[in-house]
Amino acid sequence: MFQDCCLSKIAQIAECLNRVSKNHSSEYERYFVPVVGEFHGMRDIVIHQYENLNPNIIWKFLIKERPLIKKAAEDCLKDIDAQNVSE
């Protein structure tokens, strides 16, 4: 159940990043492009090659990549908040 949840979150985060790229392209370019390539690649593997997954690789991926996406999102939100305050 935990593994399924982790796989689902990889796909969900990748889909959210796609929405950010379409709706907020300048923020996406600035904050997320440096860290999302591997997430999109892993999403494709999780969705299309589910039967070949190695749980250890998925776990290592999440440990490495999730904090990078989290930091990018936090930095983006801080800058948006700062812009809203200055306006």
HTML snippet that shows the backbone in 3Dmol.js (N, CA, C, O; Angstrom):
<script src="https://3Dmol.org/build/3Dmol-min.js"></script>
<div id="view" style="width:600px;height:400px;position:relative"></div>
<script>
const pdb = `
ATOM      1  N   MET A   1       0.821  -1.170   0.000  1.00  0.00           N
ATOM      2  CA  MET A   1       0.000   0.000   0.000  1.00  0.00           C
ATOM      3  C   MET A   1       0.886   1.263   0.000  1.00  0.00           C
ATOM      4  O   MET A   1       0.609   2.225  -0.717  1.00  0.00           O
ATOM      5  N   PHE A   2       1.936   1.241   0.803  1.00  0.00           N
ATOM      6  CA  PHE A   2       2.838   2.387   0.857  1.00  0.00           C
ATOM      7  C   PHE A   2       3.537   2.601  -0.482  1.00  0.00           C
ATOM      8  O   PHE A   2       3.669   3.731  -0.950  1.00  0.00           O
ATOM      9  N   GLN A   3       3.979   1.510  -1.088  1.00  0.00           N
ATOM     10  CA  GLN A   3       4.648   1.610  -2.388  1.00  0.00           C
ATOM     11  C   GLN A   3       3.701   2.190  -3.431  1.00  0.00           C
ATOM     12  O   GLN A   3       4.092   3.052  -4.218  1.00  0.00           O
ATOM     13  N   ASP A   4       2.468   1.725  -3.437  1.00  0.00           N
ATOM     14  CA  ASP A   4       1.479   2.240  -4.379  1.00  0.00           C
ATOM     15  C   ASP A   4       1.255   3.732  -4.173  1.00  0.00           C
ATOM     16  O   ASP A   4       1.116   4.480  -5.141  1.00  0.00           O
ATOM     17  N   CYS A   5       1.221   4.161  -2.933  1.00  0.00           N
ATOM     18  CA  CYS A   5       1.054   5.580  -2.616  1.00  0.00           C
ATOM     19  C   CYS A   5       2.227   6.394  -3.164  1.00  0.00           C
ATOM     20  O   CYS A   5       2.025   7.455  -3.753  1.00  0.00           O
ATOM     21  N   CYS A   6       3.433   5.905  -2.973  1.00  0.00           N
ATOM     22  CA  CYS A   6       4.616   6.612  -3.475  1.00  0.00           C
ATOM     23  C   CYS A   6       4.586   6.736  -4.994  1.00  0.00           C
ATOM     24  O   CYS A   6       4.899   7.792  -5.543  1.00  0.00           O
ATOM     25  N   LEU A   7       4.211   5.666  -5.663  1.00  0.00           N
ATOM     26  CA  LEU A   7       4.131   5.697  -7.121  1.00  0.00           C
ATOM     27  C   LEU A   7       3.066   6.674  -7.585  1.00  0.00           C
ATOM     28  O   LEU A   7       3.267   7.406  -8.554  1.00  0.00           O
ATOM     29  N   SER A   8       1.963   6.684  -6.912  1.00  0.00           N
ATOM     30  CA  SER A   8       0.881   7.606  -7.245  1.00  0.00           C
ATOM     31  C   SER A   8       1.329   9.055  -7.072  1.00  0.00           C
ATOM     32  O   SER A   8       0.987   9.913  -7.886  1.00  0.00           O
ATOM     33  N   LYS A   9       2.083   9.325  -6.030  1.00  0.00           N
ATOM     34  CA  LYS A   9       2.544  10.698  -5.780  1.00  0.00           C
ATOM     35  C   LYS A   9       3.537  11.157  -6.835  1.00  0.00           C
ATOM     36  O   LYS A   9       3.551  12.334  -7.196  1.00  0.00           O
ATOM     37  N   ILE A  10       4.360  10.260  -7.332  1.00  0.00           N
ATOM     38  CA  ILE A  10       5.286  10.633  -8.410  1.00  0.00           C
ATOM     39  C   ILE A  10       4.486  11.108  -9.615  1.00  0.00           C
ATOM     40  O   ILE A  10       4.782  12.156 -10.189  1.00  0.00           O
ATOM     41  N   ALA A  11       3.482  10.343  -9.993  1.00  0.00           N
ATOM     42  CA  ALA A  11       2.653  10.721 -11.138  1.00  0.00           C
ATOM     43  C   ALA A  11       1.917  12.025 -10.864  1.00  0.00           C
ATOM     44  O   ALA A  11       1.820  12.881 -11.743  1.00  0.00           O
ATOM     45  N   GLN A  12       1.402  12.180  -9.656  1.00  0.00           N
ATOM     46  CA  GLN A  12       0.646  13.373  -9.307  1.00  0.00           C
ATOM     47  C   GLN A  12       1.536  14.624  -9.325  1.00  0.00           C
ATOM     48  O   GLN A  12       1.122  15.662  -9.841  1.00  0.00           O
ATOM     49  N   ILE A  13       2.722  14.539  -8.782  1.00  0.00           N
ATOM     50  CA  ILE A  13       3.633  15.682  -8.790  1.00  0.00           C
ATOM     51  C   ILE A  13       4.009  16.060 -10.214  1.00  0.00           C
ATOM     52  O   ILE A  13       4.050  17.242 -10.554  1.00  0.00           O
ATOM     53  N   ALA A  14       4.282  15.067 -11.046  1.00  0.00           N
ATOM     54  CA  ALA A  14       4.624  15.350 -12.443  1.00  0.00           C
ATOM     55  C   ALA A  14       3.471  16.043 -13.161  1.00  0.00           C
ATOM     56  O   ALA A  14       3.698  16.971 -13.937  1.00  0.00           O
ATOM     57  N   GLU A  15       2.244  15.608 -12.915  1.00  0.00           N
ATOM     58  CA  GLU A  15       1.084  16.251 -13.542  1.00  0.00           C
ATOM     59  C   GLU A  15       0.915  17.686 -13.045  1.00  0.00           C
ATOM     60  O   GLU A  15       0.585  18.576 -13.827  1.00  0.00           O
ATOM     61  N   CYS A  16       1.135  17.911 -11.773  1.00  0.00           N
ATOM     62  CA  CYS A  16       1.056  19.283 -11.233  1.00  0.00           C
ATOM     63  C   CYS A  16       2.125  20.175 -11.866  1.00  0.00           C
ATOM     64  O   CYS A  16       1.871  21.338 -12.179  1.00  0.00           O
ATOM     65  N   LEU A  17       3.309  19.623 -12.048  1.00  0.00           N
ATOM     66  CA  LEU A  17       4.371  20.399 -12.696  1.00  0.00           C
ATOM     67  C   LEU A  17       3.997  20.747 -14.133  1.00  0.00           C
ATOM     68  O   LEU A  17       4.342  21.824 -14.620  1.00  0.00           O
ATOM     69  N   ASN A  18       3.297  19.849 -14.812  1.00  0.00           N
ATOM     70  CA  ASN A  18       2.827  20.157 -16.165  1.00  0.00           C
ATOM     71  C   ASN A  18       1.859  21.329 -16.145  1.00  0.00           C
ATOM     72  O   ASN A  18       1.910  22.185 -17.028  1.00  0.00           O
ATOM     73  N   ARG A  19       0.977  21.381 -15.152  1.00  0.00           N
ATOM     74  CA  ARG A  19       0.023  22.498 -15.049  1.00  0.00           C
ATOM     75  C   ARG A  19       0.734  23.806 -14.761  1.00  0.00           C
ATOM     76  O   ARG A  19       0.372  24.846 -15.310  1.00  0.00           O
ATOM     77  N   VAL A  20       1.741  23.761 -13.905  1.00  0.00           N
ATOM     78  CA  VAL A  20       2.512  24.975 -13.619  1.00  0.00           C
ATOM     79  C   VAL A  20       3.182  25.461 -14.898  1.00  0.00           C
ATOM     80  O   VAL A  20       3.176  26.658 -15.186  1.00  0.00           O
ATOM     81  N   SER A  21       3.754  24.548 -15.657  1.00  0.00           N
ATOM     82  CA  SER A  21       4.464  24.952 -16.876  1.00  0.00           C
ATOM     83  C   SER A  21       3.524  25.601 -17.881  1.00  0.00           C
ATOM     84  O   SER A  21       3.933  26.510 -18.604  1.00  0.00           O
ATOM     85  N   LYS A  22       2.272  25.154 -17.943  1.00  0.00           N
ATOM     86  CA  LYS A  22       1.314  25.712 -18.895  1.00  0.00           C
ATOM     87  C   LYS A  22       0.722  27.033 -18.406  1.00  0.00           C
ATOM     88  O   LYS A  22       0.521  27.952 -19.200  1.00  0.00           O
ATOM     89  N   ASN A  23       0.445  27.132 -17.117  1.00  0.00           N
ATOM     90  CA  ASN A  23      -0.259  28.291 -16.583  1.00  0.00           C
ATOM     91  C   ASN A  23       0.646  29.392 -16.051  1.00  0.00           C
ATOM     92  O   ASN A  23       0.220  30.541 -15.936  1.00  0.00           O
ATOM     93  N   HIS A  24       1.870  29.060 -15.731  1.00  0.00           N
ATOM     94  CA  HIS A  24       2.793  30.032 -15.146  1.00  0.00           C
ATOM     95  C   HIS A  24       4.184  29.781 -15.717  1.00  0.00           C
ATOM     96  O   HIS A  24       5.101  29.399 -14.990  1.00  0.00           O
ATOM     97  N   SER A  25       4.333  29.992 -16.995  1.00  0.00           N
ATOM     98  CA  SER A  25       5.559  29.576 -17.661  1.00  0.00           C
ATOM     99  C   SER A  25       6.806  30.271 -17.120  1.00  0.00           C
ATOM    100  O   SER A  25       7.859  29.639 -17.032  1.00  0.00           O
ATOM    101  N   SER A  26       6.723  31.547 -16.754  1.00  0.00           N
ATOM    102  CA  SER A  26       7.933  32.225 -16.277  1.00  0.00           C
ATOM    103  C   SER A  26       8.377  31.668 -14.925  1.00  0.00           C
ATOM    104  O   SER A  26       9.571  31.476 -14.696  1.00  0.00           O
ATOM    105  N   GLU A  27       7.425  31.410 -14.033  1.00  0.00           N
ATOM    106  CA  GLU A  27       7.778  30.817 -12.748  1.00  0.00           C
ATOM    107  C   GLU A  27       8.323  29.404 -12.938  1.00  0.00           C
ATOM    108  O   GLU A  27       9.281  29.002 -12.278  1.00  0.00           O
ATOM    109  N   TYR A  28       7.706  28.667 -13.837  1.00  0.00           N
ATOM    110  CA  TYR A  28       8.161  27.302 -14.105  1.00  0.00           C
ATOM    111  C   TYR A  28       9.597  27.309 -14.598  1.00  0.00           C
ATOM    112  O   TYR A  28      10.442  26.565 -14.099  1.00  0.00           O
ATOM    113  N   GLU A  29       9.865  28.155 -15.580  1.00  0.00           N
ATOM    114  CA  GLU A  29      11.216  28.224 -16.145  1.00  0.00           C
ATOM    115  C   GLU A  29      12.236  28.560 -15.058  1.00  0.00           C
ATOM    116  O   GLU A  29      13.305  27.953 -14.990  1.00  0.00           O
ATOM    117  N   ARG A  30      11.905  29.509 -14.231  1.00  0.00           N
ATOM    118  CA  ARG A  30      12.854  30.010 -13.241  1.00  0.00           C
ATOM    119  C   ARG A  30      13.110  29.016 -12.107  1.00  0.00           C
ATOM    120  O   ARG A  30      14.254  28.831 -11.692  1.00  0.00           O
ATOM    121  N   TYR A  31      12.076  28.393 -11.616  1.00  0.00           N
ATOM    122  CA  TYR A  31      12.225  27.583 -10.409  1.00  0.00           C
ATOM    123  C   TYR A  31      12.276  26.078 -10.657  1.00  0.00           C
ATOM    124  O   TYR A  31      13.001  25.363  -9.965  1.00  0.00           O
ATOM    125  N   PHE A  32      11.527  25.599 -11.617  1.00  0.00           N
ATOM    126  CA  PHE A  32      11.329  24.155 -11.716  1.00  0.00           C
ATOM    127  C   PHE A  32      12.125  23.462 -12.818  1.00  0.00           C
ATOM    128  O   PHE A  32      12.452  22.283 -12.677  1.00  0.00           O
ATOM    129  N   VAL A  33      12.443  24.146 -13.894  1.00  0.00           N
ATOM    130  CA  VAL A  33      13.149  23.482 -14.998  1.00  0.00           C
ATOM    131  C   VAL A  33      14.427  22.789 -14.534  1.00  0.00           C
ATOM    132  O   VAL A  33      14.711  21.679 -14.981  1.00  0.00           O
ATOM    133  N   PRO A  34      15.206  23.416 -13.646  1.00  0.00           N
ATOM    134  CA  PRO A  34      16.446  22.724 -13.242  1.00  0.00           C
ATOM    135  C   PRO A  34      16.232  21.410 -12.496  1.00  0.00           C
ATOM    136  O   PRO A  34      17.160  20.607 -12.402  1.00  0.00           O
ATOM    137  N   VAL A  35      15.025  21.169 -11.958  1.00  0.00           N
ATOM    138  CA  VAL A  35      14.849  19.995 -11.111  1.00  0.00           C
ATOM    139  C   VAL A  35      13.778  19.011 -11.567  1.00  0.00           C
ATOM    140  O   VAL A  35      13.579  17.998 -10.896  1.00  0.00           O
ATOM    141  N   VAL A  36      13.082  19.256 -12.667  1.00  0.00           N
ATOM    142  CA  VAL A  36      11.945  18.403 -12.991  1.00  0.00           C
ATOM    143  C   VAL A  36      12.190  17.319 -14.025  1.00  0.00           C
ATOM    144  O   VAL A  36      11.369  16.410 -14.149  1.00  0.00           O
ATOM    145  N   GLY A  37      13.260  17.374 -14.755  1.00  0.00           N
ATOM    146  CA  GLY A  37      13.478  16.397 -15.817  1.00  0.00           C
ATOM    147  C   GLY A  37      13.403  14.962 -15.339  1.00  0.00           C
ATOM    148  O   GLY A  37      12.749  14.128 -15.965  1.00  0.00           O
ATOM    149  N   GLU A  38      14.066  14.674 -14.240  1.00  0.00           N
ATOM    150  CA  GLU A  38      14.049  13.304 -13.733  1.00  0.00           C
ATOM    151  C   GLU A  38      12.663  12.919 -13.222  1.00  0.00           C
ATOM    152  O   GLU A  38      12.274  11.755 -13.311  1.00  0.00           O
ATOM    153  N   PHE A  39      11.918  13.883 -12.691  1.00  0.00           N
ATOM    154  CA  PHE A  39      10.569  13.567 -12.213  1.00  0.00           C
ATOM    155  C   PHE A  39       9.673  13.141 -13.365  1.00  0.00           C
ATOM    156  O   PHE A  39       8.920  12.175 -13.243  1.00  0.00           O
ATOM    157  N   HIS A  40       9.751  13.858 -14.489  1.00  0.00           N
ATOM    158  CA  HIS A  40       8.926  13.492 -15.636  1.00  0.00           C
ATOM    159  C   HIS A  40       9.337  12.133 -16.199  1.00  0.00           C
ATOM    160  O   HIS A  40       8.489  11.338 -16.604  1.00  0.00           O
ATOM    161  N   GLY A  41      10.624  11.878 -16.220  1.00  0.00           N
ATOM    162  CA  GLY A  41      11.089  10.573 -16.691  1.00  0.00           C
ATOM    163  C   GLY A  41      10.618   9.437 -15.800  1.00  0.00           C
ATOM    164  O   GLY A  41      10.202   8.384 -16.283  1.00  0.00           O
ATOM    165  N   MET A  42      10.689   9.663 -14.492  1.00  0.00           N
ATOM    166  CA  MET A  42      10.233   8.630 -13.555  1.00  0.00           C
ATOM    167  C   MET A  42       8.720   8.447 -13.648  1.00  0.00           C
ATOM    168  O   MET A  42       8.222   7.330 -13.514  1.00  0.00           O
ATOM    169  N   ARG A  43       7.998   9.520 -13.874  1.00  0.00           N
ATOM    170  CA  ARG A  43       6.538   9.422 -14.045  1.00  0.00           C
ATOM    171  C   ARG A  43       6.212   8.502 -15.208  1.00  0.00           C
ATOM    172  O   ARG A  43       5.329   7.650 -15.103  1.00  0.00           O
ATOM    173  N   ASP A  44       6.923   8.669 -16.321  1.00  0.00           N
ATOM    174  CA  ASP A  44       6.675   7.818 -17.484  1.00  0.00           C
ATOM    175  C   ASP A  44       6.944   6.344 -17.164  1.00  0.00           C
ATOM    176  O   ASP A  44       6.204   5.463 -17.600  1.00  0.00           O
ATOM    177  N   ILE A  45       7.989   6.090 -16.413  1.00  0.00           N
ATOM    178  CA  ILE A  45       8.298   4.714 -16.029  1.00  0.00           C
ATOM    179  C   ILE A  45       7.215   4.161 -15.115  1.00  0.00           C
ATOM    180  O   ILE A  45       6.756   3.034 -15.302  1.00  0.00           O
ATOM    181  N   VAL A  46       6.805   4.953 -14.127  1.00  0.00           N
ATOM    182  CA  VAL A  46       5.782   4.512 -13.171  1.00  0.00           C
ATOM    183  C   VAL A  46       4.469   4.199 -13.872  1.00  0.00           C
ATOM    184  O   VAL A  46       3.803   3.220 -13.535  1.00  0.00           O
ATOM    185  N   ILE A  47       4.093   5.022 -14.844  1.00  0.00           N
ATOM    186  CA  ILE A  47       2.817   4.849 -15.531  1.00  0.00           C
ATOM    187  C   ILE A  47       2.873   3.751 -16.590  1.00  0.00           C
ATOM    188  O   ILE A  47       1.948   2.946 -16.695  1.00  0.00           O
ATOM    189  N   HIS A  48       3.945   3.711 -17.370  1.00  0.00           N
ATOM    190  CA  HIS A  48       3.970   2.835 -18.544  1.00  0.00           C
ATOM    191  C   HIS A  48       4.759   1.536 -18.369  1.00  0.00           C
ATOM    192  O   HIS A  48       4.595   0.610 -19.164  1.00  0.00           O
ATOM    193  N   GLN A  49       5.605   1.453 -17.351  1.00  0.00           N
ATOM    194  CA  GLN A  49       6.401   0.240 -17.151  1.00  0.00           C
ATOM    195  C   GLN A  49       6.256  -0.268 -15.718  1.00  0.00           C
ATOM    196  O   GLN A  49       7.220  -0.710 -15.093  1.00  0.00           O
ATOM    197  N   TYR A  50       5.057  -0.193 -15.233  1.00  0.00           N
ATOM    198  CA  TYR A  50       4.767  -0.513 -13.838  1.00  0.00           C
ATOM    199  C   TYR A  50       5.282  -1.884 -13.414  1.00  0.00           C
ATOM    200  O   TYR A  50       5.774  -2.050 -12.297  1.00  0.00           O
ATOM    201  N   GLU A  51       5.168  -2.852 -14.296  1.00  0.00           N
ATOM    202  CA  GLU A  51       5.543  -4.218 -13.929  1.00  0.00           C
ATOM    203  C   GLU A  51       7.050  -4.409 -13.766  1.00  0.00           C
ATOM    204  O   GLU A  51       7.481  -5.422 -13.214  1.00  0.00           O
ATOM    205  N   ASN A  52       7.860  -3.457 -14.234  1.00  0.00           N
ATOM    206  CA  ASN A  52       9.320  -3.587 -14.167  1.00  0.00           C
ATOM    207  C   ASN A  52       9.959  -2.738 -13.068  1.00  0.00           C
ATOM    208  O   ASN A  52      11.179  -2.571 -13.059  1.00  0.00           O
ATOM    209  N   LEU A  53       9.177  -2.210 -12.159  1.00  0.00           N
ATOM    210  CA  LEU A  53       9.706  -1.293 -11.156  1.00  0.00           C
ATOM    211  C   LEU A  53      10.498  -2.006 -10.073  1.00  0.00           C
ATOM    212  O   LEU A  53      10.145  -3.097  -9.624  1.00  0.00           O
ATOM    213  N   ASN A  54      11.570  -1.358  -9.674  1.00  0.00           N
ATOM    214  CA  ASN A  54      12.365  -1.824  -8.548  1.00  0.00           C
ATOM    215  C   ASN A  54      12.077  -0.879  -7.380  1.00  0.00           C
ATOM    216  O   ASN A  54      12.417   0.301  -7.463  1.00  0.00           O
ATOM    217  N   PRO A  55      11.470  -1.353  -6.312  1.00  0.00           N
ATOM    218  CA  PRO A  55      11.106  -0.481  -5.193  1.00  0.00           C
ATOM    219  C   PRO A  55      12.284   0.284  -4.600  1.00  0.00           C
ATOM    220  O   PRO A  55      12.116   1.409  -4.130  1.00  0.00           O
ATOM    221  N   ASN A  56      13.468  -0.311  -4.617  1.00  0.00           N
ATOM    222  CA  ASN A  56      14.645   0.388  -4.079  1.00  0.00           C
ATOM    223  C   ASN A  56      15.013   1.599  -4.924  1.00  0.00           C
ATOM    224  O   ASN A  56      15.411   2.632  -4.386  1.00  0.00           O
ATOM    225  N   ILE A  57      14.885   1.483  -6.222  1.00  0.00           N
ATOM    226  CA  ILE A  57      15.187   2.617  -7.105  1.00  0.00           C
ATOM    227  C   ILE A  57      14.165   3.727  -6.905  1.00  0.00           C
ATOM    228  O   ILE A  57      14.520   4.905  -6.871  1.00  0.00           O
ATOM    229  N   ILE A  58      12.908   3.356  -6.773  1.00  0.00           N
ATOM    230  CA  ILE A  58      11.852   4.342  -6.536  1.00  0.00           C
ATOM    231  C   ILE A  58      12.119   5.080  -5.224  1.00  0.00           C
ATOM    232  O   ILE A  58      12.026   6.306  -5.170  1.00  0.00           O
ATOM    233  N   TRP A  59      12.446   4.348  -4.183  1.00  0.00           N
ATOM    234  CA  TRP A  59      12.691   4.965  -2.884  1.00  0.00           C
ATOM    235  C   TRP A  59      13.887   5.912  -2.939  1.00  0.00           C
ATOM    236  O   TRP A  59      13.816   7.024  -2.417  1.00  0.00           O
ATOM    237  N   LYS A  60      14.982   5.487  -3.564  1.00  0.00           N
ATOM    238  CA  LYS A  60      16.159   6.357  -3.696  1.00  0.00           C
ATOM    239  C   LYS A  60      15.818   7.603  -4.494  1.00  0.00           C
ATOM    240  O   LYS A  60      16.268   8.701  -4.167  1.00  0.00           O
ATOM    241  N   PHE A  61      15.028   7.433  -5.535  1.00  0.00           N
ATOM    242  CA  PHE A  61      14.597   8.579  -6.341  1.00  0.00           C
ATOM    243  C   PHE A  61      13.826   9.579  -5.481  1.00  0.00           C
ATOM    244  O   PHE A  61      14.108  10.776  -5.516  1.00  0.00           O
ATOM    245  N   LEU A  62      12.857   9.090  -4.713  1.00  0.00           N
ATOM    246  CA  LEU A  62      12.055   9.981  -3.880  1.00  0.00           C
ATOM    247  C   LEU A  62      12.894  10.686  -2.827  1.00  0.00           C
ATOM    248  O   LEU A  62      12.683  11.870  -2.565  1.00  0.00           O
ATOM    249  N   ILE A  63      13.821   9.995  -2.233  1.00  0.00           N
ATOM    250  CA  ILE A  63      14.684  10.593  -1.217  1.00  0.00           C
ATOM    251  C   ILE A  63      15.529  11.708  -1.830  1.00  0.00           C
ATOM    252  O   ILE A  63      15.766  12.731  -1.187  1.00  0.00           O
ATOM    253  N   LYS A  64      15.978  11.520  -3.054  1.00  0.00           N
ATOM    254  CA  LYS A  64      16.842  12.500  -3.709  1.00  0.00           C
ATOM    255  C   LYS A  64      16.047  13.654  -4.325  1.00  0.00           C
ATOM    256  O   LYS A  64      16.404  14.816  -4.130  1.00  0.00           O
ATOM    257  N   GLU A  65      14.989  13.356  -5.058  1.00  0.00           N
ATOM    258  CA  GLU A  65      14.311  14.361  -5.876  1.00  0.00           C
ATOM    259  C   GLU A  65      13.216  15.153  -5.166  1.00  0.00           C
ATOM    260  O   GLU A  65      13.039  16.341  -5.435  1.00  0.00           O
ATOM    261  N   ARG A  66      12.489  14.512  -4.271  1.00  0.00           N
ATOM    262  CA  ARG A  66      11.377  15.207  -3.622  1.00  0.00           C
ATOM    263  C   ARG A  66      11.817  16.480  -2.894  1.00  0.00           C
ATOM    264  O   ARG A  66      11.130  17.495  -3.004  1.00  0.00           O
ATOM    265  N   PRO A  67      12.921  16.470  -2.162  1.00  0.00           N
ATOM    266  CA  PRO A  67      13.339  17.712  -1.503  1.00  0.00           C
ATOM    267  C   PRO A  67      13.679  18.831  -2.490  1.00  0.00           C
ATOM    268  O   PRO A  67      13.490  20.007  -2.178  1.00  0.00           O
ATOM    269  N   LEU A  68      14.173  18.478  -3.665  1.00  0.00           N
ATOM    270  CA  LEU A  68      14.491  19.498  -4.671  1.00  0.00           C
ATOM    271  C   LEU A  68      13.229  20.173  -5.193  1.00  0.00           C
ATOM    272  O   LEU A  68      13.190  21.393  -5.352  1.00  0.00           O
ATOM    273  N   ILE A  69      12.197  19.375  -5.458  1.00  0.00           N
ATOM    274  CA  ILE A  69      10.918  19.930  -5.920  1.00  0.00           C
ATOM    275  C   ILE A  69      10.294  20.778  -4.810  1.00  0.00           C
ATOM    276  O   ILE A  69       9.765  21.859  -5.072  1.00  0.00           O
ATOM    277  N   LYS A  70      10.356  20.289  -3.586  1.00  0.00           N
ATOM    278  CA  LYS A  70       9.791  21.028  -2.451  1.00  0.00           C
ATOM    279  C   LYS A  70      10.471  22.387  -2.307  1.00  0.00           C
ATOM    280  O   LYS A  70       9.791  23.398  -2.127  1.00  0.00           O
ATOM    281  N   LYS A  71      11.788  22.426  -2.382  1.00  0.00           N
ATOM    282  CA  LYS A  71      12.528  23.689  -2.251  1.00  0.00           C
ATOM    283  C   LYS A  71      12.173  24.639  -3.381  1.00  0.00           C
ATOM    284  O   LYS A  71      11.976  25.830  -3.139  1.00  0.00           O
ATOM    285  N   ALA A  72      12.085  24.145  -4.605  1.00  0.00           N
ATOM    286  CA  ALA A  72      11.718  24.991  -5.737  1.00  0.00           C
ATOM    287  C   ALA A  72      10.333  25.593  -5.526  1.00  0.00           C
ATOM    288  O   ALA A  72      10.127  26.777  -5.791  1.00  0.00           O
ATOM    289  N   ALA A  73       9.386  24.791  -5.052  1.00  0.00           N
ATOM    290  CA  ALA A  73       8.028  25.279  -4.811  1.00  0.00           C
ATOM    291  C   ALA A  73       8.017  26.321  -3.695  1.00  0.00           C
ATOM    292  O   ALA A  73       7.344  27.345  -3.812  1.00  0.00           O
ATOM    293  N   GLU A  74       8.750  26.071  -2.625  1.00  0.00           N
ATOM    294  CA  GLU A  74       8.804  27.037  -1.520  1.00  0.00           C
ATOM    295  C   GLU A  74       9.424  28.360  -1.968  1.00  0.00           C
ATOM    296  O   GLU A  74       8.923  29.430  -1.623  1.00  0.00           O
ATOM    297  N   ASP A  75      10.508  28.289  -2.734  1.00  0.00           N
ATOM    298  CA  ASP A  75      11.144  29.512  -3.232  1.00  0.00           C
ATOM    299  C   ASP A  75      10.207  30.289  -4.143  1.00  0.00           C
ATOM    300  O   ASP A  75      10.122  31.514  -4.059  1.00  0.00           O
ATOM    301  N   CYS A  76       9.509  29.579  -5.007  1.00  0.00           N
ATOM    302  CA  CYS A  76       8.557  30.208  -5.917  1.00  0.00           C
ATOM    303  C   CYS A  76       7.445  30.898  -5.129  1.00  0.00           C
ATOM    304  O   CYS A  76       7.106  32.046  -5.420  1.00  0.00           O
ATOM    305  N   LEU A  77       6.880  30.223  -4.149  1.00  0.00           N
ATOM    306  CA  LEU A  77       5.802  30.809  -3.349  1.00  0.00           C
ATOM    307  C   LEU A  77       6.278  32.020  -2.550  1.00  0.00           C
ATOM    308  O   LEU A  77       5.540  32.997  -2.416  1.00  0.00           O
ATOM    309  N   LYS A  78       7.490  31.971  -2.021  1.00  0.00           N
ATOM    310  CA  LYS A  78       8.038  33.121  -1.294  1.00  0.00           C
ATOM    311  C   LYS A  78       8.143  34.339  -2.201  1.00  0.00           C
ATOM    312  O   LYS A  78       7.781  35.448  -1.808  1.00  0.00           O
ATOM    313  N   ASP A  79       8.639  34.128  -3.419  1.00  0.00           N
ATOM    314  CA  ASP A  79       8.779  35.250  -4.354  1.00  0.00           C
ATOM    315  C   ASP A  79       7.420  35.793  -4.776  1.00  0.00           C
ATOM    316  O   ASP A  79       7.256  37.005  -4.912  1.00  0.00           O
ATOM    317  N   ILE A  80       6.454  34.923  -4.984  1.00  0.00           N
ATOM    318  CA  ILE A  80       5.103  35.372  -5.340  1.00  0.00           C
ATOM    319  C   ILE A  80       4.497  36.181  -4.194  1.00  0.00           C
ATOM    320  O   ILE A  80       3.888  37.227  -4.420  1.00  0.00           O
ATOM    321  N   ASP A  81       4.667  35.693  -2.962  1.00  0.00           N
ATOM    322  CA  ASP A  81       4.176  36.425  -1.800  1.00  0.00           C
ATOM    323  C   ASP A  81       4.849  37.793  -1.686  1.00  0.00           C
ATOM    324  O   ASP A  81       4.183  38.791  -1.411  1.00  0.00           O
ATOM    325  N   ALA A  82       6.166  37.843  -1.895  1.00  0.00           N
ATOM    326  CA  ALA A  82       6.883  39.101  -1.819  1.00  0.00           C
ATOM    327  C   ALA A  82       6.399  40.086  -2.889  1.00  0.00           C
ATOM    328  O   ALA A  82       6.297  41.284  -2.622  1.00  0.00           O
ATOM    329  N   GLN A  83       6.104  39.600  -4.080  1.00  0.00           N
ATOM    330  CA  GLN A  83       5.581  40.453  -5.150  1.00  0.00           C
ATOM    331  C   GLN A  83       4.209  40.986  -4.782  1.00  0.00           C
ATOM    332  O   GLN A  83       3.911  42.154  -5.031  1.00  0.00           O
ATOM    333  N   ASN A  84       3.373  40.150  -4.195  1.00  0.00           N
ATOM    334  CA  ASN A  84       2.029  40.566  -3.798  1.00  0.00           C
ATOM    335  C   ASN A  84       2.072  41.619  -2.696  1.00  0.00           C
ATOM    336  O   ASN A  84       1.248  42.533  -2.688  1.00  0.00           O
ATOM    337  N   VAL A  85       3.009  41.506  -1.778  1.00  0.00           N
ATOM    338  CA  VAL A  85       3.147  42.471  -0.692  1.00  0.00           C
ATOM    339  C   VAL A  85       3.601  43.821  -1.233  1.00  0.00           C
ATOM    340  O   VAL A  85       3.123  44.863  -0.785  1.00  0.00           O
ATOM    341  N   SER A  86       4.518  43.806  -2.188  1.00  0.00           N
ATOM    342  CA  SER A  86       5.059  45.054  -2.740  1.00  0.00           C
ATOM    343  C   SER A  86       4.050  45.773  -3.644  1.00  0.00           C
ATOM    344  O   SER A  86       4.195  46.969  -3.897  1.00  0.00           O
ATOM    345  N   GLU A  87       3.050  45.068  -4.121  1.00  0.00           N
ATOM    346  CA  GLU A  87       2.059  45.686  -5.000  1.00  0.00           C
ATOM    347  C   GLU A  87       1.057  46.354  -4.163  1.00  0.00           C
ATOM    348  O   GLU A  87       0.114  46.949  -4.684  1.00  0.00           O
TER     349      GLU A  87
END
`;
const viewer = $3Dmol.createViewer("view");
viewer.addModel(pdb, "pdb");
viewer.setStyle({}, {cartoon: {color: "spectrum"}});
viewer.zoomTo();
viewer.render();
</script>
